[in-house]
Amino acid sequence: MDTDNIVSITADGKLELPSKIQQLNDWFKRIEELGADRNQPSLQEISEMVKEVRREV
């Protein structure tokens, strides 16, 4: 079995992530910082739209 380390822990207990994973992690942090998009409908609004369309069909 071939095993490669994905992450490693330094002697002082810090987690070292490969650059690809770190970039993804940074991207998710940025999305969280931006918060919800007010132009996007909520799940409740989407549900109501679906119900309406189903009634029309």
TIVO-2410 file (N, C-alpha, C; in nm, 3 decimals):
# residues 57
REC num residu      c1      c2      c3 atome chaine
REC   1      M   0.084  -0.117   0.000     N      A
REC   1      M   0.000   0.000   0.000    CA      A
REC   1      M   0.089   0.124   0.000     C      A
REC   2      D   0.059   0.216  -0.090     N      A
REC   2      D   0.135   0.340  -0.100    CA      A
REC   2      D   0.065   0.447  -0.017     C      A
REC   3      T   0.136   0.500   0.081     N      A
REC   3      T   0.076   0.606   0.165    CA      A
REC   3      T   0.163   0.729   0.158     C      A
REC   4      D   0.098   0.840   0.128     N      A
REC   4      D   0.164   0.969   0.126    CA      A
REC   4      D   0.102   1.054   0.235     C      A
REC   5      N   0.185   1.132   0.302     N      A
REC   5      N   0.132   1.222   0.403    CA      A
REC   5      N   0.059   1.337   0.335     C      A
REC   6      I  -0.063   1.361   0.379     N      A
REC   6      I  -0.140   1.474   0.327    CA      A
REC   6      I  -0.110   1.597   0.410     C      A
REC   7      V  -0.109   1.579   0.539     N      A
REC   7      V  -0.076   1.688   0.632    CA      A
REC   7      V   0.028   1.636   0.728     C      A
REC   8      S   0.097   1.728   0.792     N      A
REC   8      S   0.193   1.688   0.893    CA      A
REC   8      S   0.182   1.783   1.012     C      A
REC   9      I   0.233   1.736   1.124     N      A
REC   9      I   0.231   1.815   1.246    CA      A
REC   9      I   0.376   1.841   1.284     C      A
REC  10      T   0.406   1.969   1.307     N      A
REC  10      T   0.542   2.007   1.342    CA      A
REC  10      T   0.572   1.968   1.486     C      A
REC  11      A   0.697   1.978   1.524     N      A
REC  11      A   0.739   1.944   1.660    CA      A
REC  11      A   0.669   2.032   1.764     C      A
REC  12      D   0.636   2.155   1.726     N      A
REC  12      D   0.567   2.243   1.821    CA      A
REC  12      D   0.415   2.230   1.813     C      A
REC  13      G   0.366   2.126   1.744     N      A
REC  13      G   0.224   2.095   1.743    CA      A
REC  13      G   0.140   2.170   1.640     C      A
REC  14      K   0.203   2.236   1.545     N      A
REC  14      K   0.128   2.309   1.442    CA      A
REC  14      K   0.100   2.217   1.324     C      A
REC  15      L  -0.017   2.237   1.267     N      A
REC  15      L  -0.059   2.158   1.153    CA      A
REC  15      L  -0.008   2.224   1.025     C      A
REC  16      E   0.061   2.147   0.943     N      A
REC  16      E   0.110   2.199   0.815    CA      A
REC  16      E   0.027   2.139   0.703     C      A
REC  17      L  -0.037   2.226   0.626     N      A
REC  17      L  -0.120   2.183   0.514    CA      A
REC  17      L  -0.048   2.207   0.383     C      A
REC  18      P  -0.067   2.117   0.286     N      A
REC  18      P  -0.011   2.142   0.153    CA      A
REC  18      P  -0.074   2.268   0.095     C      A
REC  19      S  -0.006   2.332   0.001     N      A
REC  19      S  -0.054   2.460  -0.053    CA      A
REC  19      S  -0.192   2.449  -0.115     C      A
REC  20      K  -0.222   2.339  -0.184     N      A
REC  20      K  -0.355   2.323  -0.245    CA      A
REC  20      K  -0.464   2.324  -0.139     C      A
REC  21      I  -0.443   2.252  -0.032     N      A
REC  21      I  -0.542   2.247   0.075    CA      A
REC  21      I  -0.551   2.382   0.145     C      A
REC  22      Q  -0.438   2.448   0.166     N      A
REC  22      Q  -0.438   2.579   0.231    CA      A
REC  22      Q  -0.514   2.680   0.146     C      A
REC  23      Q  -0.496   2.676   0.015     N      A
REC  23      Q  -0.568   2.768  -0.074    CA      A
REC  23      Q  -0.718   2.744  -0.066     C      A
REC  24      L  -0.758   2.618  -0.061     N      A
REC  24      L  -0.901   2.585  -0.049    CA      A
REC  24      L  -0.955   2.634   0.085     C      A
REC  25      N  -0.877   2.613   0.189     N      A
REC  25      N  -0.916   2.658   0.322    CA      A
REC  25      N  -0.932   2.810   0.324     C      A
REC  26      D  -0.839   2.881   0.262     N      A
REC  26      D  -0.847   3.027   0.254    CA      A
REC  26      D  -0.971   3.071   0.176     C      A
REC  27      W  -1.004   2.997   0.072     N      A
REC  27      W  -1.121   3.028  -0.011    CA      A
REC  27      W  -1.249   3.015   0.072     C      A
REC  28      F  -1.259   2.906   0.150     N      A
REC  28      F  -1.378   2.887   0.234    CA      A
REC  28      F  -1.387   2.995   0.341     C      A
REC  29      K  -1.274   3.035   0.398     N      A
REC  29      K  -1.274   3.143   0.498    CA      A
REC  29      K  -1.325   3.272   0.435     C      A
REC  30      R  -1.284   3.300   0.314     N      A
REC  30      R  -1.326   3.421   0.244    CA      A
REC  30      R  -1.477   3.421   0.220     C      A
REC  31      I  -1.529   3.306   0.181     N      A
REC  31      I  -1.674   3.294   0.159    CA      A
REC  31      I  -1.749   3.321   0.290     C      A
REC  32      E  -1.700   3.265   0.399     N      A
REC  32      E  -1.764   3.287   0.529    CA      A
REC  32      E  -1.759   3.434   0.568     C      A
REC  33      E  -1.647   3.501   0.540     N      A
REC  33      E  -1.633   3.643   0.572    CA      A
REC  33      E  -1.733   3.728   0.493     C      A
REC  34      L  -1.759   3.689   0.369     N      A
REC  34      L  -1.852   3.764   0.286    CA      A
REC  34      L  -1.996   3.753   0.336     C      A
REC  35      G  -2.028   3.642   0.398     N      A
REC  35      G  -2.162   3.621   0.450    CA      A
REC  35      G  -2.260   3.583   0.341     C      A
REC  36      A  -2.387   3.582   0.380     N      A
REC  36      A  -2.492   3.542   0.287    CA      A
REC  36      A  -2.512   3.648   0.180     C      A
REC  37      D  -2.545   3.602   0.060     N      A
REC  37      D  -2.574   3.691  -0.052    CA      A
REC  37      D  -2.721   3.731  -0.043     C      A
REC  38      R  -2.746   3.856  -0.019     N      A
REC  38      R  -2.883   3.904  -0.003    CA      A
REC  38      R  -2.964   3.895  -0.132     C      A
REC  39      N  -2.897   3.879  -0.245     N      A
REC  39      N  -2.967   3.867  -0.373    CA      A
REC  39      N  -3.016   3.725  -0.399     C      A
REC  40      Q  -2.970   3.630  -0.319     N      A
REC  40      Q  -3.009   3.491  -0.337    CA      A
REC  40      Q  -3.131   3.461  -0.251     C      A
REC  41      P  -3.226   3.384  -0.305     N      A
REC  41      P  -3.344   3.350  -0.225    CA      A
REC  41      P  -3.309   3.255  -0.111     C      A
REC  42      S  -3.386   3.265  -0.004     N      A
REC  42      S  -3.367   3.174   0.109    CA      A
REC  42      S  -3.425   3.037   0.071     C      A
REC  43      L  -3.397   2.937   0.153     N      A
REC  43      L  -3.453   2.804   0.127    CA      A
REC  43      L  -3.605   2.808   0.132     C      A
REC  44      Q  -3.660   2.889   0.222     N      A
REC  44      Q  -3.805   2.902   0.232    CA      A
REC  44      Q  -3.861   2.963   0.103     C      A
REC  45      E  -3.796   3.066   0.050     N      A
REC  45      E  -3.842   3.128  -0.074    CA      A
REC  45      E  -3.833   3.030  -0.191     C      A
REC  46      I  -3.727   2.953  -0.197     N      A
REC  46      I  -3.712   2.853  -0.303    CA      A
REC  46      I  -3.824   2.750  -0.293     C      A
REC  47      S  -3.851   2.706  -0.171     N      A
REC  47      S  -3.957   2.609  -0.149    CA      A
REC  47      S  -4.092   2.664  -0.197     C      A
REC  48      E  -4.120   2.788  -0.167     N      A
REC  48      E  -4.245   2.850  -0.212    CA      A
REC  48      E  -4.252   2.859  -0.364     C      A
REC  49      M  -4.140   2.892  -0.428     N      A
REC  49      M  -4.137   2.900  -0.574    CA      A
REC  49      M  -4.165   2.764  -0.636     C      A
REC  50      V  -4.105   2.659  -0.580     N      A
REC  50      V  -4.124   2.523  -0.631    CA      A
REC  50      V  -4.271   2.483  -0.617     C      A
REC  51      K  -4.328   2.512  -0.501     N      A
REC  51      K  -4.470   2.479  -0.479    CA      A
REC  51      K  -4.557   2.551  -0.580     C      A
REC  52      E  -4.529   2.677  -0.607     N      A
REC  52      E  -4.607   2.755  -0.701    CA      A
REC  52      E  -4.598   2.698  -0.842     C      A
REC  53      V  -4.477   2.663  -0.882     N      A
REC  53      V  -4.456   2.606  -1.016    CA      A
REC  53      V  -4.529   2.473  -1.028     C      A
REC  54      R  -4.524   2.392  -0.925     N      A
REC  54      R  -4.593   2.263  -0.928    CA      A
REC  54      R  -4.744   2.281  -0.941     C      A
REC  55      R  -4.799   2.383  -0.877     N      A
REC  55      R  -4.942   2.408  -0.889    CA      A
REC  55      R  -4.979   2.450  -1.031     C      A
REC  56      E  -4.887   2.523  -1.097     N      A
REC  56      E  -4.914   2.571  -1.232    CA      A
REC  56      E  -4.904   2.460  -1.336     C      A
REC  57      V  -4.827   2.359  -1.306     N      A
REC  57      V  -4.805   2.250  -1.402    CA      A
REC  57      V  -4.910   2.150  -1.390     C      A
***
